[in-house]
Amino acid sequence: MKSQTEVRTIIVANHDAINRKLLQRIADGIKRRYIDSSGREVMVCLHSPEAKRLYLRCFTISQRHLHYVTAQACRRVPIYDVERIGQELLTMLDARLAHFNQLLASTEAHCQACRITSLAEYDVEPLSFATRIFSAHDLRMVGLIEKVDLLVLMLETLRINEAITVAELAMQKSQLRKAVHDATNAVRVAKRTLHRRANSSLAPAASPA
């Protein structure tokens, strides 16, 4: 029997209207999500508006698609096809995580070269909440968004210290967003591919002439 999963949010007293709106959208999305797999709860804390939007626009929909890929498709599609596509997604996500780790290392080195000892902060409180993780793919998607969050904080700090220009900041933010959106699209394509395979397996065979 499918069970409804719920997110438990940690709402700081001085969360402003932006965070309250985002938290409500997260909670509404979770209430509409029915996943019949076991999961575990992890804490997420996002500071930048870019990371908050990526979570709302990319993670929730990707999680639904990933649940189909990792748990549902095998009921109608040969398991070796499901495992192959699942592994391809893991490889893609790992490659993006490795790329982000390289960016973090180089951006941190840039900050150190500029003698920056603390990162910029937003007036808006960080968005802190607990979310359910149902697969290794989910964990990697959350990891991508968290790394974007830290990179944005570093880049904003470099911009304030005139170590990069506003144009460079905008370009690098755009590239980070694109990397996550591209991963989301890859997950969607994988789900659609398996869904087509599942539907074709249920189609009636053509009658002989």
C-alpha positions as CSV (number, residue, x, y, z in Angstrom):
1,M,0.0,0.0,0.0
2,K,1.3,3.4,-0.9
3,S,2.0,5.7,2.0
4,Q,2.1,9.5,1.9
5,T,5.5,11.0,2.8
6,E,5.6,14.3,4.6
7,V,8.4,16.7,5.0
8,R,9.1,18.2,8.5
9,T,10.3,21.7,8.1
10,I,12.4,23.6,10.7
11,I,11.1,27.2,10.5
12,V,13.2,29.8,12.2
13,A,11.2,32.5,14.0
14,N,12.5,35.2,11.7
15,H,12.0,33.4,8.4
16,D,10.8,36.2,6.1
17,A,8.0,36.0,3.6
18,I,10.2,34.6,0.9
19,N,11.3,31.6,2.9
20,R,7.8,31.0,4.2
21,K,6.5,31.0,0.7
22,L,9.2,28.5,-0.4
23,L,8.6,26.3,2.6
24,Q,4.9,26.2,1.8
25,R,5.5,25.3,-1.8
26,I,7.9,22.5,-0.7
27,A,5.3,21.2,1.8
28,D,2.5,21.3,-0.8
29,G,4.7,19.4,-3.3
30,I,5.5,16.7,-0.8
31,K,1.8,16.3,0.2
32,R,1.0,15.5,-3.5
33,R,3.8,13.0,-3.8
34,Y,3.1,9.3,-3.1
35,I,6.2,7.1,-3.1
36,D,5.9,3.4,-2.2
37,S,9.6,3.0,-1.2
38,S,11.5,3.2,2.0
39,G,13.6,6.4,2.5
40,R,15.6,8.3,5.0
41,E,15.5,11.9,6.1
42,V,18.3,14.3,5.5
43,M,18.7,18.0,6.4
44,V,19.0,20.6,3.7
45,C,20.1,24.2,4.3
46,L,20.2,26.6,1.4
47,H,21.3,30.2,1.5
48,S,21.2,31.5,-2.0
49,P,18.0,32.3,-4.0
50,E,19.5,30.4,-6.9
51,A,19.8,27.1,-4.9
52,K,16.3,27.6,-3.4
53,R,14.8,27.9,-6.8
54,L,16.7,24.9,-8.1
55,Y,15.4,22.8,-5.3
56,L,11.8,23.8,-6.1
57,R,12.1,23.6,-9.8
58,C,14.4,20.6,-10.2
59,F,14.6,18.3,-7.2
60,T,10.9,17.5,-6.6
61,I,10.1,16.6,-10.2
62,S,13.4,14.7,-10.6
63,Q,12.6,12.7,-7.5
64,R,9.3,11.5,-8.9
65,H,11.0,10.6,-12.2
66,L,13.8,8.8,-10.4
67,H,11.4,6.8,-8.3
68,Y,9.9,5.4,-11.5
69,V,13.4,4.6,-12.9
70,T,14.7,3.0,-9.7
71,A,11.5,1.3,-8.3
72,Q,8.6,1.1,-10.7
73,A,10.0,0.5,-14.2
74,C,11.3,-3.0,-13.3
75,R,7.7,-4.3,-13.0
76,R,7.3,-4.0,-16.7
77,V,10.7,-3.5,-18.2
78,P,13.6,-6.1,-18.2
79,I,15.7,-5.5,-15.1
80,Y,19.0,-5.3,-17.1
81,D,17.6,-2.3,-19.0
82,V,16.4,-0.6,-15.8
83,E,19.8,-1.2,-14.1
84,R,21.7,0.1,-17.2
85,I,19.7,3.3,-17.4
86,G,19.9,3.8,-13.6
87,Q,23.7,3.3,-13.8
88,E,24.0,5.8,-16.6
89,L,22.2,8.4,-14.5
90,L,24.5,7.7,-11.6
91,T,27.5,8.1,-13.8
92,M,26.2,11.4,-15.2
93,L,25.4,12.8,-11.7
94,D,28.8,11.7,-10.4
95,A,30.5,13.5,-13.3
96,R,28.6,16.7,-12.5
97,L,29.4,16.4,-8.8
98,A,33.1,15.9,-9.6
99,H,33.0,19.0,-11.9
100,F,31.4,21.0,-9.1
101,N,34.1,19.8,-6.7
102,Q,36.7,21.1,-9.0
103,L,34.9,24.4,-9.3
104,L,34.7,24.6,-5.5
105,A,38.4,24.0,-5.2
106,S,39.4,26.6,-7.7
107,T,36.9,29.2,-6.4
108,E,38.2,28.6,-2.8
109,A,41.7,29.1,-4.0
110,H,40.7,32.3,-5.7
111,C,39.1,33.5,-2.4
112,Q,42.3,32.6,-0.5
113,A,44.4,34.4,-3.0
114,C,42.3,37.5,-2.4
115,R,42.7,37.0,1.4
116,I,39.0,36.5,1.9
117,T,38.4,34.8,5.2
118,S,34.6,34.9,5.4
119,L,31.8,34.6,2.8
120,A,29.0,37.0,2.0
121,E,25.7,36.5,3.7
122,Y,22.1,37.2,2.6
123,D,19.7,39.3,4.7
124,V,17.1,36.5,4.1
125,E,17.6,33.6,6.6
126,P,18.9,30.3,5.2
127,L,16.1,27.9,4.2
128,S,16.5,24.9,6.5
129,F,14.2,21.8,6.2
130,A,14.2,18.0,6.3
131,T,13.5,16.1,3.1
132,R,13.1,12.4,2.3
133,I,15.7,10.6,0.2
134,F,14.6,7.4,-1.6
135,S,17.7,6.5,-3.7
136,A,21.3,7.2,-4.3
137,H,20.2,9.3,-7.3
138,D,18.1,11.5,-5.0
139,L,21.1,12.0,-2.7
140,R,23.3,13.1,-5.6
141,M,20.7,15.6,-6.9
142,V,20.5,17.2,-3.5
143,G,24.3,17.3,-3.4
144,L,24.4,19.1,-6.7
145,I,22.1,21.8,-5.4
146,E,24.0,22.2,-2.2
147,K,27.3,22.6,-4.1
148,V,25.6,25.3,-6.3
149,D,24.6,27.1,-3.1
150,L,28.2,27.2,-1.7
151,L,29.6,28.2,-5.1
152,V,27.2,31.1,-5.4
153,L,28.2,32.3,-1.9
154,M,31.8,32.2,-2.9
155,L,31.2,34.0,-6.2
156,E,29.1,36.7,-4.6
157,T,31.9,37.3,-2.2
158,L,34.4,37.6,-5.0
159,R,32.1,40.0,-6.7
160,I,31.9,42.2,-3.6
161,N,35.7,42.2,-3.3
162,E,36.0,43.2,-7.0
163,A,37.8,39.9,-7.8
164,I,35.3,39.1,-10.5
165,T,33.0,41.4,-12.5
166,V,29.2,41.4,-12.4
167,A,29.2,40.0,-15.9
168,E,31.5,37.1,-14.8
169,L,29.2,36.4,-11.8
170,A,26.1,36.3,-14.0
171,M,27.8,34.0,-16.5
172,Q,29.1,31.5,-13.9
173,K,25.7,31.5,-12.1
174,S,24.1,30.7,-15.4
175,Q,26.5,27.8,-16.1
176,L,25.7,26.4,-12.6
177,R,22.0,26.5,-13.1
178,K,22.3,25.0,-16.6
179,A,24.3,22.0,-15.2
180,V,21.5,21.2,-12.7
181,H,18.7,21.8,-15.3
182,D,20.6,19.5,-17.8
183,A,20.7,16.8,-15.1
184,T,17.0,17.2,-14.5
185,N,16.3,16.9,-18.2
186,A,18.5,13.7,-18.4
187,V,16.4,12.2,-15.6
188,R,13.2,13.1,-17.4
189,V,14.4,11.5,-20.6
190,A,15.4,8.3,-18.8
191,K,12.0,8.1,-17.2
192,R,10.2,8.7,-20.5
193,T,12.3,6.0,-22.2
194,L,11.5,3.4,-19.6
195,H,7.8,4.5,-19.6
196,R,7.6,3.9,-23.3
197,R,9.2,0.5,-23.0
198,A,6.7,-0.4,-20.2
199,N,3.7,0.7,-22.4
200,S,5.0,-1.2,-25.4
201,S,5.2,-4.3,-23.4
202,L,1.5,-4.0,-22.6
203,A,0.4,-3.3,-26.1
204,P,-1.6,-6.1,-27.8
205,A,0.2,-8.0,-30.5
206,A,-0.8,-7.3,-34.0
207,S,-3.2,-9.9,-35.5
208,P,-1.8,-12.0,-38.3
209,A,-3.0,-11.1,-41.8
